[in-house]
Amino acid sequence: MRGLLCRALGAQAHELPALGWAFAYFFLLLCSYYILRPVRDEMAVQAGAGQLQWLFTATFVAMLVLVPIFGALCAKLGRARLLPAVYLFFALNLAGFWAAPGAGFSVREIAPVFFVWLSVFNLFVVSVFWSFMADLFDEKQAARFFGVIAAGGSCGAIAGPAITALAVTQIGAPRLLLLSGLLLVGAVGCIQMLLEWARQHPRQGEARAEDPIGGSILAGARAA
């Protein structure tokens, strides 16, 4: 079976675990996001379509504020600390949204915050994922594996809405937030397995996972 998988995927035997964990990681990530999209849409309907214009503006402002903060964290933290922290932070946010109605907040109050939050969430978690993949695999491995890994995300994008349609009548929309958060926690488990694989199979000249990622908010502009 291992030989068949290696031939089918164009991978060497020692690369199969990393490819499998990366596939699962992206699957869980996009499944989590696509579970949340219908919840966001339902909240937006209840909050009123008239708010959409300023919600997009609020999303833009939030990104302007958060990108420098994220750049500062990259300059100080290594992948082994930063990546789990990002996903666990978003998972805790989801627990907060789930608990908010019980704390007295109405859907009309929660909906605008959740709309902006989900837009930020989508951008950050996907960009962090592909940045990690680019660090984890060299150029030749990327050419062989990124298509397979992207298929994991496509499967997650299909599974997410299907899970929502099946589960919403059984557990209700609020608990879908907790389910999405649990999938993010599962993604953290995949990260830990990939980091362990990277320690066992280091790339030539690659920085350690514990070393700060480095860079700054202007690094991309300078490179361009």
C-alpha positions as CSV (number, residue, x, y, z in Angstrom):
1,M,0.0,0.0,0.0
2,R,2.8,2.4,0.9
3,G,4.5,1.7,-2.5
4,L,1.3,2.3,-4.3
5,L,0.7,5.6,-2.5
6,C,4.3,6.7,-3.2
7,R,3.8,6.1,-7.0
8,A,0.4,7.7,-7.1
9,L,1.4,10.8,-5.2
10,G,5.0,11.1,-6.5
11,A,6.3,11.0,-2.9
12,Q,9.1,9.1,-1.1
13,A,8.2,6.9,1.8
14,H,9.5,9.3,4.4
15,E,7.4,12.2,2.9
16,L,4.1,10.4,3.1
17,P,3.4,11.3,6.8
18,A,4.0,15.0,6.2
19,L,1.8,14.9,3.1
20,G,-1.0,13.2,5.0
21,W,-0.8,15.6,7.9
22,A,-0.7,18.6,5.6
23,F,-3.7,17.3,3.7
24,A,-5.6,16.8,7.0
25,Y,-4.5,20.2,8.2
26,F,-6.0,22.1,5.2
27,F,-9.1,19.9,5.3
28,L,-9.8,20.8,8.9
29,L,-9.0,24.4,8.3
30,L,-11.4,25.0,5.4
31,C,-14.0,22.7,6.8
32,S,-14.0,24.9,9.9
33,Y,-14.4,28.0,7.8
34,Y,-17.1,26.7,5.6
35,I,-19.1,25.6,8.6
36,L,-19.0,29.2,9.8
37,R,-20.1,30.9,6.5
38,P,-23.8,29.9,6.6
39,V,-23.9,31.0,10.3
40,R,-22.4,34.4,9.3
41,D,-24.9,34.7,6.4
42,E,-27.9,33.9,8.7
43,M,-26.6,36.5,11.2
44,A,-26.2,39.1,8.5
45,V,-29.8,38.6,7.4
46,Q,-31.0,39.1,10.9
47,A,-28.9,42.1,11.4
48,G,-30.1,43.7,8.2
49,A,-28.6,44.1,4.7
50,G,-28.2,47.9,5.2
51,Q,-25.1,47.3,7.4
52,L,-23.1,45.5,4.7
53,Q,-21.4,48.5,3.3
54,W,-19.9,49.7,6.6
55,L,-19.1,46.1,7.6
56,F,-16.7,45.9,4.6
57,T,-15.2,49.1,5.6
58,A,-14.8,47.9,9.2
59,T,-13.1,44.7,7.8
60,F,-10.6,46.9,5.9
61,V,-9.8,48.9,9.0
62,A,-9.4,45.8,11.2
63,M,-6.9,44.4,8.7
64,L,-4.9,47.7,8.8
65,V,-4.7,47.4,12.5
66,L,-4.0,43.7,12.8
67,V,-1.4,43.2,10.1
68,P,1.3,45.2,11.9
69,I,0.5,43.3,15.1
70,F,0.9,40.0,13.3
71,G,4.1,41.2,11.8
72,A,5.5,42.1,15.2
73,L,4.6,38.6,16.5
74,C,6.3,37.0,13.5
75,A,9.5,39.0,14.3
76,K,9.5,37.6,17.9
77,L,8.0,34.1,17.7
78,G,9.0,30.9,15.9
79,R,6.6,28.7,14.0
80,A,6.4,26.2,16.9
81,R,4.8,28.9,19.1
82,L,3.1,31.2,16.6
83,L,1.1,28.8,14.6
84,P,-0.7,27.0,17.4
85,A,-1.2,30.4,19.1
86,V,-3.0,31.8,16.1
87,Y,-5.4,28.8,15.7
88,L,-6.1,28.5,19.4
89,F,-6.8,32.2,19.6
90,F,-9.4,31.9,16.9
91,A,-10.9,28.8,18.6
92,L,-11.3,30.7,21.8
93,N,-12.9,33.5,19.9
94,L,-15.5,31.0,18.6
95,A,-16.2,29.9,22.2
96,G,-16.7,33.5,23.1
97,F,-19.2,34.0,20.2
98,W,-21.0,30.8,21.4
99,A,-21.3,32.2,24.9
100,A,-22.2,35.7,24.0
101,P,-26.0,35.2,23.7
102,G,-26.0,33.7,27.2
103,A,-24.2,36.8,28.4
104,G,-27.1,39.0,27.2
105,F,-25.9,40.0,23.8
106,S,-28.5,39.9,21.0
107,V,-27.9,38.5,17.5
108,R,-28.1,42.1,16.0
109,E,-25.2,43.1,18.3
110,I,-23.1,39.9,17.6
111,A,-23.7,39.8,13.9
112,P,-21.5,42.8,12.8
113,V,-18.6,41.7,15.0
114,F,-18.8,38.1,13.7
115,F,-19.0,39.3,10.1
116,V,-15.8,41.3,10.5
117,W,-14.1,38.6,12.6
118,L,-14.8,35.8,10.0
119,S,-13.3,37.9,7.2
120,V,-10.2,38.5,9.2
121,F,-10.2,34.8,10.2
122,N,-10.3,33.6,6.6
123,L,-7.5,35.8,5.5
124,F,-5.1,35.0,8.4
125,V,-5.6,31.3,8.8
126,V,-5.2,30.5,5.1
127,S,-2.2,32.8,4.6
128,V,-0.5,31.3,7.7
129,F,-1.2,27.8,6.3
130,W,0.5,28.4,3.0
131,S,3.3,30.3,4.6
132,F,3.9,27.2,6.8
133,M,3.8,24.9,3.8
134,A,6.3,27.0,1.9
135,D,8.7,26.8,4.9
136,L,8.1,23.1,5.4
137,F,8.7,21.8,1.8
138,D,11.4,22.8,-0.7
139,E,10.6,23.8,-4.2
140,K,10.7,20.3,-5.7
141,Q,8.5,18.9,-2.9
142,A,6.1,21.9,-3.3
143,A,5.7,21.1,-7.0
144,R,4.8,17.5,-6.2
145,F,2.7,18.0,-3.1
146,F,0.8,21.4,-3.3
147,G,-1.8,20.1,-5.6
148,V,-2.6,17.2,-3.3
149,I,-2.6,19.5,-0.3
150,A,-4.9,21.9,-2.1
151,A,-7.3,19.0,-2.7
152,G,-7.5,18.6,1.0
153,G,-8.8,22.1,1.3
154,S,-11.3,21.5,-1.5
155,C,-12.6,18.4,0.4
156,G,-12.9,20.5,3.5
157,A,-14.8,23.2,1.5
158,I,-17.3,20.5,0.4
159,A,-17.6,18.8,3.8
160,G,-18.2,22.1,5.8
161,P,-21.5,23.1,4.2
162,A,-22.6,19.4,4.2
163,I,-21.9,19.1,7.9
164,T,-23.8,22.4,8.6
165,A,-26.8,21.2,6.6
166,L,-26.9,17.9,8.5
167,A,-26.1,19.1,11.9
168,V,-27.8,22.5,12.2
169,T,-31.2,20.9,12.9
170,Q,-29.7,18.5,15.4
171,I,-27.4,20.7,17.5
172,G,-28.5,24.2,16.4
173,A,-26.4,27.0,14.9
174,P,-24.7,28.2,18.1
175,R,-23.1,24.8,18.7
176,L,-21.8,24.8,15.1
177,L,-19.4,27.5,16.4
178,L,-18.0,25.1,18.9
179,L,-17.7,22.4,16.3
180,S,-15.8,24.7,14.1
181,G,-13.5,25.6,17.0
182,L,-12.9,21.9,17.7
183,L,-11.8,21.5,14.1
184,L,-9.3,24.3,14.6
185,V,-7.9,22.5,17.6
186,G,-7.5,19.4,15.4
187,A,-5.6,21.6,13.0
188,V,-3.2,22.5,15.8
189,G,-2.6,18.7,16.3
190,C,-1.7,18.4,12.6
191,I,0.7,21.4,13.1
192,Q,2.5,19.6,15.9
193,M,2.9,16.4,13.9
194,L,4.3,18.5,10.9
195,L,6.7,20.3,13.2
196,E,7.9,17.0,14.6
197,W,8.4,15.6,11.0
198,A,10.3,18.8,10.1
199,R,12.7,18.2,13.1
200,Q,13.3,14.7,12.0
201,H,13.8,15.7,8.3
202,P,15.5,19.2,8.4
203,R,16.0,21.1,5.2
204,Q,19.5,22.3,4.3
205,G,19.9,25.8,5.9
206,E,16.4,25.9,7.3
207,A,15.9,27.8,10.5
208,R,14.7,25.9,13.6
209,A,11.0,26.0,14.3
210,E,11.8,27.7,17.6
211,D,13.6,30.6,16.0
212,P,11.7,33.8,15.3
213,I,10.2,33.9,11.8
214,G,11.5,37.5,11.3
215,G,10.6,40.1,8.8
216,S,8.6,43.3,9.3
217,I,5.4,45.0,7.9
218,L,7.6,46.6,5.2
219,A,9.5,43.5,4.2
220,G,7.1,42.6,1.4
221,A,7.1,46.1,0.0
222,R,10.9,46.1,0.0
223,A,11.1,42.7,-1.7
224,A,8.6,43.9,-4.4
